[in-house]
Amino acid sequence: MTDAPRRRRQSPAVYRRRRLAAGLLALLVIGLVVWLVAAPPWRAAPTAEAPPAPAASTPAAAASASAPAASETPSAVPSASPTATAPAGPVECTASDITVAALSDKSEYGQGENPQLSIKLTNTSATPCTMNVGTSAQSFTVTSGSDVWWRSTDCQAEPSDMEVTLAAGQVVTSSAPLTWDRTRSSVNSCGGERPYAPGGGATYHLSVSIGGIPSSGTASFILR
């Protein structure tokens, strides 16, 4: 039986070369690890500040995100104090809103002609207003000098109400004029004999009022 072949012993120079190669390899590995930690090749240099990562969606975060920033707050903020509200509709006409004028259909009447008397209303305000223009609110008065000859209210029968709305600037005139029969009126002579107003060129003046608002002037006419 023969002995197994003996391994060939390496020379010391071979061992030194191997140790030197192993040392160089170890230095290369260490240097590569240090470079990778200091500047990994996949991280690009930042060109702009990256946006922050979105926070977890919670009710509080959603409310905060929906609220405008201080600089985005609207400049016109509704006042917390109560403000006056406009009226629901037209208000009642006052003397400062309405101009009342007396009208006669002629300036001179011959014998047997009866004057036809009317009222003209003008809403001089910038807003509409309402008023009662019925016969219950009307008053006609005929005078000659200081003598009162006739009042429409002395013997008025069945007065009625009529509420109307006058637009801003609207002008209206009574559609059916009132006839003066050229007699002197009184509350005690309704339906009875009454004296006639003298003619012959006598001048008479008509003044009117409606809703307590008097006419600004009179309408003058002559009776022949």
Backbone as CSV, one residue per row, in Angstrom:
resi,resn,N_x,N_y,N_z,CA_x,CA_y,CA_z,C_x,C_y,C_z
1,MET,0.841,-1.177,0.000,0.000,0.000,0.000,0.873,1.222,0.000
2,THR,0.544,2.110,-0.952,1.408,3.278,-1.120,0.821,4.450,-0.391
3,ASP,1.702,5.373,0.046,1.232,6.590,0.766,0.611,7.585,-0.204
4,ALA,-0.472,8.462,0.350,-1.116,9.514,-0.478,-0.136,10.587,-0.812
5,PRO,-0.268,11.149,-1.985,0.721,12.167,-2.387,0.666,13.354,-1.460
6,ARG,1.790,13.848,-1.070,1.880,15.014,-0.192,1.641,16.290,-0.973
7,ARG,0.890,17.293,-0.243,0.649,18.580,-0.868,1.932,19.341,-1.007
8,ARG,1.927,20.084,-2.145,3.126,20.877,-2.411,3.083,22.140,-1.568
9,ARG,4.075,22.417,-0.824,4.137,23.577,0.051,4.457,24.815,-0.754
10,GLN,3.579,25.854,-0.496,3.770,27.114,-1.199,4.923,27.857,-0.567
11,SER,5.489,28.699,-1.406,6.633,29.485,-0.936,6.154,30.694,-0.179
12,PRO,6.934,31.260,0.723,6.541,32.485,1.472,6.185,33.632,0.550
13,ALA,6.770,33.753,-0.593,6.478,34.873,-1.510,5.039,34.804,-1.997
14,VAL,4.545,33.583,-2.225,3.160,33.438,-2.685,2.189,33.898,-1.616
15,TYR,2.472,33.532,-0.359,1.616,33.970,0.745,1.613,35.480,0.867
16,ARG,2.774,36.077,0.680,2.815,37.553,0.795,1.996,38.196,-0.304
17,ARG,2.060,37.692,-1.504,1.272,38.274,-2.599,-0.231,38.115,-2.344
18,ARG,-0.592,36.950,-1.806,-2.007,36.737,-1.527,-2.524,37.702,-0.440
19,ARG,-1.684,37.873,0.623,-2.090,38.802,1.687,-2.178,40.241,1.175
20,LEU,-1.259,40.598,0.287,-1.285,41.956,-0.264,-2.530,42.171,-1.129
21,ALA,-2.869,41.138,-1.929,-4.077,41.254,-2.773,-5.333,41.330,-1.914
22,ALA,-5.365,40.515,-0.841,-6.531,40.541,0.049,-6.668,41.889,0.726
23,GLY,-5.513,42.485,1.114,-5.565,43.805,1.770,-6.062,44.876,0.829
24,LEU,-5.573,44.845,-0.418,-6.034,45.850,-1.395,-7.537,45.711,-1.659
25,LEU,-7.980,44.441,-1.755,-9.390,44.227,-1.991,-10.224,44.758,-0.836
26,ALA,-9.725,44.535,0.393,-10.451,45.032,1.565,-10.522,46.551,1.558
27,LEU,-9.423,47.223,1.165,-9.423,48.697,1.099,-10.402,49.199,0.050
28,LEU,-10.448,48.499,-1.085,-11.397,48.904,-2.124,-12.832,48.783,-1.645
29,VAL,-13.146,47.690,-0.974,-14.506,47.479,-0.471,-14.882,48.551,0.534
30,ILE,-13.950,48.873,1.469,-14.224,49.903,2.497,-14.448,51.262,1.839
31,GLY,-13.582,51.593,0.850,-13.734,52.885,0.160,-15.056,52.991,-0.582
32,LEU,-15.483,51.885,-1.213,-16.755,51.897,-1.943,-17.930,52.099,-0.993
33,VAL,-17.878,51.445,0.169,-18.968,51.602,1.155,-19.051,53.039,1.645
34,VAL,-17.880,53.646,1.940,-17.866,55.036,2.422,-18.425,55.969,1.365
35,TRP,-18.079,55.786,0.098,-18.575,56.673,-0.985,-20.070,56.541,-1.181
36,LEU,-20.567,55.257,-1.078,-22.001,55.051,-1.241,-22.783,55.727,-0.126
37,VAL,-22.270,55.709,1.093,-22.958,56.353,2.216,-22.931,57.864,2.068
38,ALA,-21.808,58.412,1.643,-21.669,59.874,1.546,-22.445,60.436,0.378
39,ALA,-22.473,59.819,-0.755,-23.151,60.344,-1.947,-23.687,59.211,-2.780
40,PRO,-24.882,58.675,-2.426,-25.443,57.572,-3.207,-25.769,58.031,-4.618
41,PRO,-25.486,57.257,-5.618,-25.626,57.674,-7.013,-27.063,57.884,-7.446
42,TRP,-28.152,57.399,-6.725,-29.541,57.559,-7.171,-30.191,58.847,-6.649
43,ARG,-29.557,59.615,-5.757,-30.154,60.834,-5.219,-29.682,62.023,-6.043
44,ALA,-30.625,62.565,-6.855,-30.267,63.713,-7.690,-30.222,64.966,-6.826
45,ALA,-29.445,65.935,-7.283,-29.349,67.202,-6.567,-30.699,67.910,-6.628
46,PRO,-31.187,68.431,-5.522,-32.519,69.071,-5.527,-32.517,70.327,-6.378
47,THR,-33.523,70.427,-7.265,-33.665,71.625,-8.113,-34.697,72.586,-7.555
48,ALA,-35.634,72.102,-6.736,-36.638,72.959,-6.107,-37.071,72.294,-4.833
49,GLU,-37.555,73.107,-3.942,-37.978,72.564,-2.659,-39.151,71.626,-2.857
50,ALA,-38.980,70.411,-2.410,-40.035,69.413,-2.585,-41.219,69.758,-1.711
51,PRO,-42.454,69.572,-2.221,-43.640,69.858,-1.393,-43.737,68.900,-0.234
52,PRO,-44.211,69.397,0.894,-44.333,68.503,2.047,-45.314,67.384,1.779
53,ALA,-45.028,66.282,2.392,-45.903,65.123,2.221,-47.264,65.421,2.800
54,PRO,-48.342,65.012,2.116,-49.696,65.288,2.638,-49.927,64.599,3.961
55,ALA,-50.582,65.362,4.862,-50.874,64.802,6.176,-52.014,63.816,6.067
56,ALA,-52.137,63.019,7.100,-53.218,62.031,7.114,-54.553,62.742,7.075
57,SER,-55.500,62.207,6.316,-56.816,62.834,6.148,-57.650,62.591,7.391
58,THR,-57.887,63.669,8.140,-58.746,63.620,9.327,-59.754,64.740,9.227
59,PRO,-60.871,64.676,9.961,-61.861,65.780,9.909,-61.242,67.113,10.244
60,ALA,-60.341,67.145,11.252,-59.726,68.424,11.622,-58.844,68.934,10.521
61,ALA,-58.069,68.008,9.894,-57.182,68.433,8.805,-57.983,68.913,7.625
62,ALA,-59.125,68.259,7.310,-59.960,68.690,6.180,-60.540,70.062,6.432
63,ALA,-60.984,70.333,7.663,-61.535,71.651,7.977,-60.477,72.712,7.868
64,SER,-59.248,72.374,8.342,-58.153,73.347,8.259,-57.779,73.629,6.830
65,ALA,-57.823,72.592,5.964,-57.442,72.782,4.562,-58.469,73.599,3.817
66,SER,-59.768,73.468,4.190,-60.816,74.200,3.468,-60.893,75.646,3.888
67,ALA,-60.367,76.007,5.076,-60.441,77.394,5.539,-59.454,78.236,4.772
68,PRO,-59.825,79.458,4.332,-58.897,80.317,3.588,-57.811,80.850,4.493
69,ALA,-56.645,81.049,3.913,-55.548,81.652,4.655,-55.885,83.084,4.974
70,ALA,-55.078,83.684,5.889,-55.356,85.062,6.307,-55.315,86.007,5.138
71,SER,-54.379,85.774,4.178,-54.266,86.664,3.028,-55.383,86.459,2.026
72,GLU,-56.124,85.299,2.141,-57.199,85.014,1.200,-58.556,85.434,1.742
73,THR,-58.598,86.003,2.953,-59.875,86.414,3.531,-60.480,87.524,2.709
74,PRO,-61.760,87.436,2.313,-62.373,88.507,1.510,-62.274,89.834,2.233
75,SER,-62.029,90.901,1.439,-61.867,92.225,2.024,-63.181,92.767,2.538
76,ALA,-64.316,92.406,1.884,-65.620,92.894,2.315,-66.266,91.841,3.188
77,VAL,-66.272,92.056,4.489,-66.831,91.101,5.431,-68.202,91.601,5.856
78,PRO,-69.258,90.795,5.738,-70.585,91.253,6.156,-70.583,91.706,7.603
79,SER,-71.238,92.813,7.862,-71.308,93.346,9.211,-72.202,92.475,10.065
80,ALA,-71.787,92.286,11.276,-72.582,91.480,12.178,-73.774,92.249,12.725
81,SER,-73.732,93.594,12.637,-74.826,94.397,13.166,-76.017,94.334,12.224
82,PRO,-77.248,94.340,12.753,-78.439,94.265,11.888,-78.591,95.512,11.052
83,THR,-79.118,95.344,9.840,-79.337,96.475,8.949,-80.834,96.657,8.745
84,ALA,-81.208,97.889,8.435,-82.627,98.184,8.226,-83.111,97.511,6.949
85,THR,-84.285,96.931,7.006,-84.851,96.257,5.846,-85.851,97.174,5.170
86,ALA,-85.928,97.018,3.850,-86.857,97.840,3.083,-88.286,97.424,3.397
87,PRO,-89.224,98.345,3.372,-90.624,97.991,3.627,-91.136,97.010,2.591
88,ALA,-92.120,96.194,3.007,-92.626,95.139,2.126,-93.316,95.715,0.897
89,GLY,-93.896,96.891,0.988,-94.612,97.479,-0.146,-94.617,98.987,-0.043
90,PRO,-95.362,99.646,-0.947,-95.432,101.107,-0.907,-95.982,101.606,0.424
91,VAL,-95.459,102.740,0.883,-95.911,103.335,2.138,-97.043,104.317,1.865
92,GLU,-97.677,104.785,2.917,-98.766,105.748,2.785,-98.216,107.085,2.306
93,CYS,-98.916,107.702,1.357,-98.492,109.006,0.849,-98.622,110.064,1.938
94,THR,-97.680,110.981,1.965,-97.730,112.104,2.891,-97.771,113.406,2.099
95,ALA,-97.951,114.514,2.819,-98.011,115.819,2.158,-96.711,116.155,1.455
96,SER,-95.591,115.588,1.910,-94.306,115.845,1.253,-94.134,115.034,-0.022
97,ASP,-94.986,114.013,-0.216,-94.909,113.164,-1.416,-95.847,113.635,-2.529
98,ILE,-96.943,114.266,-2.175,-98.033,114.528,-3.113,-98.247,116.030,-3.308
99,THR,-98.456,116.405,-4.564,-98.897,117.757,-4.906,-100.330,117.669,-5.410
100,VAL,-101.225,118.494,-4.822,-102.636,118.496,-5.177,-102.967,119.805,-5.888
101,ALA,-103.693,119.705,-6.995,-104.079,120.900,-7.761,-105.565,120.854,-8.055
102,ALA,-106.218,122.036,-8.027,-107.643,122.165,-8.366,-107.768,122.483,-9.844
103,LEU,-108.761,121.861,-10.502,-108.967,122.056,-11.942,-110.430,122.382,-12.227
104,SER,-110.658,123.257,-13.189,-111.999,123.492,-13.752,-111.900,123.305,-15.259
105,ASP,-112.986,122.841,-15.864,-112.901,122.533,-17.292,-112.878,123.793,-18.160
106,LYS,-113.267,124.934,-17.600,-113.223,126.198,-18.337,-112.765,127.311,-17.409
107,SER,-112.356,128.397,-17.995,-112.017,129.590,-17.210,-113.174,130.591,-17.175
108,GLU,-114.200,130.365,-18.008,-115.354,131.261,-18.057,-116.587,130.469,-18.491
109,TYR,-117.723,130.719,-17.789,-118.954,129.974,-18.064,-120.082,130.960,-18.378
110,GLY,-120.776,130.644,-19.447,-121.928,131.459,-19.798,-123.133,131.097,-18.959
111,GLN,-124.219,131.831,-19.158,-125.449,131.551,-18.411,-125.955,130.141,-18.727
112,GLY,-126.285,129.414,-17.699,-126.789,128.050,-17.855,-125.692,126.991,-17.907
113,GLU,-124.428,127.401,-17.928,-123.323,126.427,-17.921,-122.859,126.187,-16.480
114,ASN,-122.747,124.925,-16.132,-122.282,124.556,-14.788,-120.806,124.137,-14.826
115,PRO,-119.994,124.678,-13.920,-118.571,124.311,-13.886,-118.372,122.833,-13.568
116,GLN,-117.415,122.221,-14.256,-117.008,120.833,-14.009,-115.662,120.875,-13.271
117,LEU,-115.646,120.339,-12.071,-114.495,120.495,-11.173,-113.780,119.154,-10.977
118,SER,-112.442,119.217,-10.940,-111.638,117.988,-10.809,-110.448,118.230,-9.879
119,ILE,-109.770,117.117,-9.555,-108.554,117.130,-8.724,-107.426,116.473,-9.519
120,LYS,-106.252,117.094,-9.457,-105.065,116.492,-10.075,-104.052,116.172,-8.979
121,LEU,-103.512,114.942,-9.033,-102.522,114.489,-8.048,-101.209,114.185,-8.754
122,THR,-100.103,114.562,-8.118,-98.772,114.238,-8.637,-97.928,113.679,-7.506
123,ASN,-97.384,112.479,-7.720,-96.438,111.907,-6.747,-95.062,112.477,-7.073
124,THR,-94.630,113.445,-6.306,-93.350,114.113,-6.561,-92.172,113.410,-5.908
125,SER,-92.423,112.311,-5.199,-91.334,111.595,-4.530,-90.672,110.613,-5.490
126,ALA,-89.604,109.992,-5.016,-88.859,109.029,-5.834,-89.312,107.594,-5.601
127,THR,-90.347,107.404,-4.787,-90.823,106.060,-4.486,-92.338,106.018,-4.605
128,PRO,-92.919,104.839,-4.875,-94.377,104.733,-4.935,-94.999,104.871,-3.547
129,CYS,-96.234,105.310,-3.513,-96.951,105.411,-2.239,-98.436,105.190,-2.501
130,THR,-99.159,104.857,-1.455,-100.591,104.556,-1.580,-101.406,105.619,-0.850
131,MET,-102.626,105.847,-1.336,-103.529,106.773,-0.660,-104.965,106.494,-1.068
132,ASN,-105.882,106.949,-0.241,-107.308,106.822,-0.515,-107.725,108.013,-1.371
133,VAL,-108.185,107.727,-2.602,-108.620,108.791,-3.501,-110.127,108.737,-3.733
134,GLY,-110.836,108.002,-2.898,-112.280,107.895,-3.040,-112.976,109.195,-2.665
135,THR,-114.295,109.251,-2.901,-115.058,110.471,-2.617,-115.070,110.796,-1.123
136,SER,-114.855,109.792,-0.284,-114.804,110.036,1.163,-113.597,110.866,1.561
137,ALA,-112.559,110.869,0.707,-111.337,111.608,1.019,-111.253,112.927,0.269
138,GLN,-112.250,113.235,-0.592,-112.205,114.436,-1.426,-113.024,115.577,-0.817
139,SER,-112.524,116.782,-1.076,-113.260,117.970,-0.642,-113.066,119.071,-1.674
140,PHE,-114.202,119.666,-2.151,-114.189,120.788,-3.102,-114.850,121.989,-2.412
141,THR,-114.227,123.126,-2.556,-114.790,124.342,-1.961,-114.722,125.479,-2.977
142,VAL,-115.869,126.153,-3.185,-115.944,127.306,-4.097,-116.187,128.560,-3.265
143,THR,-115.347,129.545,-3.472,-115.463,130.804,-2.738,-115.483,131.979,-3.718
144,SER,-115.991,133.093,-3.210,-115.915,134.359,-3.940,-115.457,135.390,-2.921
145,GLY,-114.197,135.784,-3.019,-113.605,136.599,-1.960,-113.517,135.773,-0.696
146,SER,-114.063,136.295,0.389,-114.068,135.560,1.654,-115.357,134.775,1.861
147,ASP,-116.253,134.858,0.899,-117.559,134.206,1.021,-117.485,132.777,0.480
148,VAL,-117.811,131.804,1.336,-117.826,130.390,0.912,-119.200,130.100,0.318
149,TRP,-119.218,129.759,-0.971,-120.471,129.498,-1.656,-120.867,128.029,-1.655
150,TRP,-119.888,127.172,-1.770,-120.278,125.769,-1.956,-119.191,124.837,-1.435
151,ARG,-119.607,123.771,-0.737,-118.714,122.695,-0.286,-119.310,121.368,-0.741
152,SER,-118.464,120.527,-1.295,-118.947,119.223,-1.776,-119.335,118.308,-0.637
153,THR,-118.824,118.560,0.554,-119.094,117.674,1.691,-120.390,118.038,2.420
154,ASP,-121.004,119.185,2.070,-122.215,119.590,2.795,-123.359,118.609,2.573
155,CYS,-123.535,118.161,1.352,-124.660,117.266,1.028,-124.173,116.009,0.302
156,GLN,-123.005,115.537,0.673,-122.432,114.362,-0.002,-123.229,113.111,0.346
157,ALA,-123.536,112.331,-0.675,-124.313,111.102,-0.481,-123.448,109.876,-0.777
158,GLU,-123.487,108.914,0.127,-122.793,107.621,-0.025,-121.329,107.800,-0.419
159,PRO,-120.521,108.412,0.426,-119.087,108.522,0.120,-118.440,107.143,0.093
160,SER,-117.448,106.987,-0.756,-116.790,105.684,-0.919,-115.274,105.843,-0.830
161,ASP,-114.607,104.737,-0.544,-113.145,104.703,-0.470,-112.586,104.050,-1.725
162,MET,-111.387,104.471,-2.111,-110.687,103.842,-3.230,-109.185,103.991,-2.997
163,GLU,-108.553,102.890,-2.615,-107.111,102.895,-2.345,-106.349,102.636,-3.642
164,VAL,-105.413,103.519,-3.953,-104.608,103.361,-5.169,-103.138,103.542,-4.814
165,THR,-102.273,103.016,-5.699,-100.832,103.195,-5.571,-100.357,104.140,-6.666
166,LEU,-99.688,105.185,-6.263,-99.144,106.153,-7.214,-97.656,105.884,-7.389
167,ALA,-97.265,105.611,-8.618,-95.848,105.391,-8.891,-95.080,106.705,-8.758
168,ALA,-93.770,106.586,-8.600,-92.940,107.787,-8.488,-93.098,108.643,-9.741
169,GLY,-93.441,109.919,-9.555,-93.621,110.833,-10.673,-94.949,110.726,-11.388
170,GLN,-95.828,109.839,-10.955,-97.105,109.641,-11.654,-98.053,110.813,-11.421
171,VAL,-98.781,111.187,-12.467,-99.782,112.254,-12.411,-101.134,111.649,-12.758
172,VAL,-102.145,111.868,-11.909,-103.495,111.353,-12.159,-104.506,112.470,-11.950
173,THR,-105.601,112.383,-12.679,-106.691,113.350,-12.577,-107.997,112.590,-12.384
174,SER,-108.875,113.113,-11.566,-110.155,112.447,-11.331,-110.886,112.230,-12.653
175,SER,-111.308,111.004,-12.875,-111.890,110.633,-14.173,-113.272,111.224,-14.383
176,ALA,-114.039,111.327,-13.318,-115.399,111.878,-13.426,-115.436,113.199,-12.664
177,PRO,-115.524,114.324,-13.361,-115.552,115.617,-12.667,-116.829,115.789,-11.852
178,LEU,-116.720,116.662,-10.862,-117.853,116.971,-10.008,-118.521,118.254,-10.525
179,THR,-119.835,118.238,-10.625,-120.558,119.392,-11.170,-121.039,120.318,-10.047
180,TRP,-120.736,121.608,-10.182,-121.294,122.608,-9.270,-122.513,123.221,-9.953
181,ASP,-123.629,123.185,-9.290,-124.866,123.676,-9.891,-125.057,125.191,-9.711
182,ARG,-124.018,125.873,-9.283,-123.990,127.330,-9.144,-124.928,127.823,-8.036
183,THR,-125.143,126.974,-7.023,-125.971,127.379,-5.881,-125.126,127.426,-4.617
184,ARG,-125.681,128.102,-3.600,-125.021,128.123,-2.290,-125.437,126.865,-1.522
185,SER,-124.427,126.165,-0.969,-124.724,124.930,-0.230,-124.677,125.169,1.270
186,SER,-125.361,124.265,1.972,-125.268,124.188,3.434,-125.818,122.830,3.844
187,VAL,-125.441,122.392,5.026,-125.902,121.071,5.476,-127.392,121.081,5.755
188,ASN,-127.997,122.268,5.853,-129.425,122.366,6.168,-130.300,122.575,4.935
189,SER,-129.639,122.669,3.765,-130.432,122.949,2.560,-130.373,121.833,1.535
190,CYS,-129.912,120.656,1.933,-129.786,119.551,0.982,-131.182,119.110,0.512
191,GLY,-131.390,119.141,-0.790,-132.666,118.740,-1.355,-133.690,119.844,-1.368
192,GLY,-133.358,121.013,-0.830,-134.307,122.113,-0.818,-133.892,123.216,-1.785
193,GLU,-134.641,124.313,-1.715,-134.321,125.462,-2.550,-133.061,126.158,-2.032
194,ARG,-132.179,126.517,-2.989,-130.949,127.198,-2.611,-130.721,128.370,-3.559
195,PRO,-130.158,129.457,-3.036,-129.945,130.625,-3.897,-128.829,130.385,-4.906
196,TYR,-128.958,130.974,-6.078,-127.949,130.850,-7.124,-126.856,131.904,-6.924
197,ALA,-125.649,131.505,-7.308,-124.525,132.438,-7.246,-124.684,133.470,-8.357
198,PRO,-124.421,134.712,-8.067,-124.552,135.748,-9.102,-123.521,135.574,-10.198
199,GLY,-123.923,135.896,-11.408,-123.009,135.854,-12.545,-122.613,137.279,-12.913
200,GLY,-122.738,137.572,-14.197,-122.403,138.923,-14.641,-120.928,139.232,-14.596
201,GLY,-120.078,138.192,-14.679,-118.642,138.427,-14.664,-117.997,138.276,-13.304
202,ALA,-118.727,137.728,-12.340,-118.170,137.504,-11.002,-117.119,136.381,-11.051
203,THR,-116.063,136.569,-10.283,-114.961,135.587,-10.253,-115.095,134.693,-9.023
204,TYR,-114.889,133.397,-9.247,-114.954,132.406,-8.172,-113.646,131.601,-8.161
205,HIS,-113.361,131.038,-6.992,-112.110,130.284,-6.813,-112.431,128.888,-6.266
206,LEU,-111.811,127.917,-6.863,-111.972,126.523,-6.421,-110.704,126.076,-5.700
207,SER,-110.865,125.566,-4.495,-109.773,124.906,-3.763,-110.222,123.486,-3.436
208,VAL,-109.287,122.571,-3.409,-109.616,121.167,-3.159,-108.643,120.598,-2.136
209,SER,-108.998,119.434,-1.620,-108.085,118.645,-0.781,-108.462,117.185,-0.941
210,ILE,-107.477,116.327,-0.718,-107.719,114.882,-0.797,-106.814,114.197,0.216
211,GLY,-107.415,113.343,1.001,-106.657,112.671,2.044,-106.062,113.639,3.046
212,GLY,-106.705,114.798,3.221,-106.196,115.794,4.152,-105.090,116.662,3.585
213,ILE,-104.721,116.450,2.319,-103.657,117.238,1.682,-104.322,118.324,0.838
214,PRO,-104.147,119.603,1.174,-104.821,120.669,0.422,-104.100,120.984,-0.882
215,SER,-104.833,121.600,-1.797,-104.229,122.045,-3.064,-103.284,123.211,-2.793
216,SER,-102.264,123.304,-3.628,-101.264,124.360,-3.445,-101.771,125.722,-3.895
217,GLY,-102.858,125.736,-4.652,-103.436,127.002,-5.131,-104.892,126.799,-5.454
218,THR,-105.481,127.733,-6.146,-106.889,127.642,-6.531,-107.017,127.724,-8.054
219,ALA,-108.138,127.238,-8.523,-108.501,127.399,-9.927,-109.551,128.504,-10.005
220,SER,-109.275,129.556,-10.766,-110.201,130.701,-10.860,-111.024,130.599,-12.137
221,PHE,-112.281,131.001,-12.048,-113.153,131.016,-13.231,-114.193,132.123,-13.049
222,ILE,-114.821,132.498,-14.176,-115.793,133.592,-14.191,-117.159,133.029,-14.550
223,LEU,-118.179,133.515,-13.864,-119.567,133.147,-14.184,-120.235,134.328,-14.884
224,ARG,-120.822,134.082,-16.035,-121.574,135.100,-16.757,-123.047,135.012,-16.448
